[in-house]
Amino acid sequence: MAEKKPEDIMAEYLLKGGKMLAKECKTCGSPLFEYRGKTFCVVCAEKSAESERTPAPAAATPPATAAPRPAGSAEAGIEGAIASLCARVEDEQDERRCLTLMEAVRTGAEALRMLRQP
C-alpha cells in the first residue's frame, strides 16, 4: 500500500473533528493537532502506525463508521484553521515550514470543497 501524504493525513483528522494548532512537530515540521483530548503530530503518529500494521485477514469485518457530524461545525473549524495557517505563512521565514503551512492550507481547502459538494 502506498504511503499517505502528510496533507492527506491532516485532512482526515480535520474531517474527523481534529483541531489544527499553531504549534509544529519538532520531528517533521507538520502542525500539531488536538484530537480526542490529546495533542500530537498526526503525521508522525500515522507513519508510526503504518510501519506497525500487518495485513488484515481476508474475513475481517469492515470497520464501523462514525456518526456523521453536522457540516456547519466542521466547515467553521476548517475555515478557522485555514485563516490561522494563512496568518502564519505571512510571518514565516523558513522556506520548508512555509511550504508545509501552505500544503496544510491547500489540504484544508480541499476538505472544505469535499464537505460542500452536493
C-alpha positions in Angstrom: 0.0 0.0 0.0 1.3 3.5 -0.9 2.3 5.8 2.0 -0.1 8.6 2.7 0.9 12.2 2.1 1.1 14.4 5.1 -1.6 16.7 3.7 -3.9 13.7 3.3 -3.3 12.6 6.9 -4.0 16.1 8.2 -7.2 16.4 6.0 -8.5 13.2 7.5 -8.0 14.5 11.1 -9.7 17.8 10.2 -12.7 15.9 8.8 -12.8 13.8 12.0 -13.1 17.0 14.0 -9.4 17.4 15.0 -8.2 20.9 15.7 -5.0 22.1 13.9 -2.9 24.0 16.3 -0.4 26.9 15.8 2.5 24.6 17.0 4.6 22.4 14.9 6.1 19.0 15.3 9.8 19.1 16.2 10.4 15.9 14.2 8.7 16.5 10.9 7.6 20.2 11.0 3.9 19.4 10.4 1.3 21.3 12.5 0.3 19.6 15.7 -3.4 18.6 16.2 -5.7 18.3 19.2 -7.8 15.3 18.8 -9.9 13.5 21.5 -8.3 15.5 24.2 -4.7 14.7 23.2 -2.2 16.9 21.4 0.1 15.2 19.0 1.6 15.1 15.5 -0.9 13.2 13.3 1.6 12.7 10.5 4.2 11.1 12.8 1.5 9.0 14.5 0.1 7.8 11.2 3.5 6.9 9.8 4.4 5.1 13.0 1.1 3.2 12.8 1.7 2.3 9.1 5.1 0.8 10.0 3.5 -1.4 12.7 0.5 -2.6 10.6 0.2 -6.1 9.4 -2.2 -7.2 6.6 -5.8 -7.8 7.9 -7.2 -11.3 7.5 -9.5 -11.8 4.5 -12.5 -12.5 6.6 -12.2 -9.3 8.7 -15.4 -7.4 9.4 -15.5 -3.9 7.9 -14.7 -1.1 10.4 -17.7 0.7 11.9 -18.2 4.2 10.6 -18.6 7.1 12.9 -21.9 9.1 13.0 -21.8 12.0 10.6 -21.0 15.4 12.1 -23.0 18.5 11.2 -21.3 20.0 8.2 -21.5 23.6 9.6 -19.3 22.9 12.6 -16.7 21.1 10.6 -16.7 23.8 8.0 -16.3 26.5 10.6 -13.4 24.6 12.2 -11.6 24.1 8.9 -12.1 27.8 7.9 -10.7 28.9 11.2 -7.7 26.6 10.8 -7.1 27.9 7.3 -7.2 31.5 8.4 -4.7 30.7 11.2 -2.4 29.0 8.8 -2.5 31.9 6.3 -1.5 34.3 9.1 1.4 32.0 10.0 2.5 31.8 6.4 2.8 35.6 6.2 5.3 35.7 9.1 7.2 32.5 8.4 10.9 33.0 7.3 11.8 29.3 6.9 11.0 28.1 3.4 10.4 24.5 4.5 7.9 25.5 7.2 6.3 27.9 4.8 5.8 25.1 2.3 4.4 22.8 5.0 1.9 25.5 6.1 0.8 26.2 2.5 0.3 22.5 1.9 -1.9 22.4 5.1 -3.9 25.4 3.7 -4.4 23.5 0.5 -5.5 20.4 2.3 -8.0 22.4 4.4 -9.4 24.0 1.2 -9.8 20.5 -0.4 -11.5 19.3 2.8 -13.9 22.3 2.6 -14.6 21.5 -1.1 -15.4 17.9 -0.3 -17.7 19.0 2.6 -19.6 21.4 0.3 -20.1 19.0 -2.6 -23.8 18.2 -3.2 
